[in-house]
């Protein structure tokens, strides 16, 4: 009896120790060294990066890549690899593209008289501009102001629309994407209500982000809006993004779509909800909408805190 009790206590003790070990393993948070090592291993395993002269540093989730690669494609691939590692918040890409190998030596010139020496002109030095790229992580909020009005009476599924970035995107205490950067989106779904029954439905998403002369493809969550059935108030739902609905009068607020759509100037400086007319959905120009990135995007940071953007529509 005593022996059986001892064996039972032994098994209970072993089970407790295993549970403690399992809990400690699950709660382990990767250290800076572990994150840097994982990034290095992922880059080394990437067949699209044959050059392995890359060093990785990490401080509190900010990974810095340095060294030489053969092409811009390798630079971008290395940054993308690093951004996919758990614990990485920001990637600072200081990789430089190595100059091409020197051309083969020219044929030996024919002998010349010592009194008439010939000199070979020196080749001009190739100056390469160092470019840093930053990866904007998944889940980053994008607040945009509509330039084009959206109307369930006039628009249809597949239509494109223009907007501008309402607030700059920041990282490491500096502006990565400036305010007023150009944004384009697409109407993913649009059903217009009938005269006596039914309701309007609208779904939007952003597709591109443009600044400093470059355009980047992006994937965001959807903004969704549903018009009420006849006689009911409009209900609005957001698939991860919310309609801020702030409209600023065109002559006072100064947004890029300030002069588009009737009645914008009458509400200068006043927040107005995006509205429905009857059972139809109206998103006037200057409406502010919120989206979030579904996937990370790697960009070259802006040198200015504000983008010139598209020409104002008068």
C-alpha positions, 0 to 999 in steps of 0.5 A: 500500500505504501509503495502504491501511494509513493508511485502515485505521488511520483507521477503527480510530481512528474505531471506538475513539472511537465505542466510548468515546463510547458507553460514556460515554453508557451510564454517565452517571448523571443529576445533581440538576439533570437529575432536577429538570428531568425531573420538571418536564417530566413534570409540565408534560406531565401533562394532569391538572395544568392548574396549572403553578405548581409548582417542583421541587427535588432533592438526592441523589434527594430531590425536593421539590415546592412551589407551588400547585395547584387540588385534592388530585387535582392534588397526588397526580398531581404526586407520582406523576409525580415518583416515576416519574422515574429517580433519584428516591428520595423525593418530599416534596410541599409543594404547597398547594391554592389557595383557590377564586376569590372569589364574584362581587360582590353587587348594589349596595345601595340608598342609605341615610341618612348618619345610619345607616351600614351596615357589611358583616360581614367574611368569616371567614378560611379556614384551610387545614392544610398536608398533606405526602405521601410516596411509598414506593418500589417494593421496600420491605420490609414485615414483618407479623405474622399476626393470623388463623391460616391453615390449608389444612384450613379456609381456601380461595382468596379468603379474606381475612386480617388482620395488623399491621406488625411494623416501621415504614417509615422515610424521611428519618430519620423514621417514615412508617408506624408499627409495628402499622399494620393490614394486610389480605391475600388467599389467592391460591391454596390447594390442600389435600393428600389423605389418601394422596397430593398436597401442599398449596400456599399463596400469599398477598399483601397488599392494603391498609395502614391507619393514621391513619384512612386506608386505602391499596391496595398491591400486593406480591409473593407469599409461597408455601409448599408442603407436602411429599408424604406422608412428606417434610419441608415445603419452603418457597419465597418469591416475593420474600418469606420466612417469618420464622416467629417466634412470640411467646407471647400472654401475653408477646409482646403481639402483636395476634393473641396470643390466637388459635390453640392453643398460642401461649402455650407458646412465649413468646419462642421463634422457631418455624417456621410448620409443616405437620401431615401434608401440610397447611399451618399458619400460626399467628397471630403468624407473621411474614412478609416481603413487598415492594412491587411498586409505589410508594404515596403516603401521608400520614406518621404523626404517631406511631411506633406505631399504635393498630391493631385491638382485641386479640382475647381 
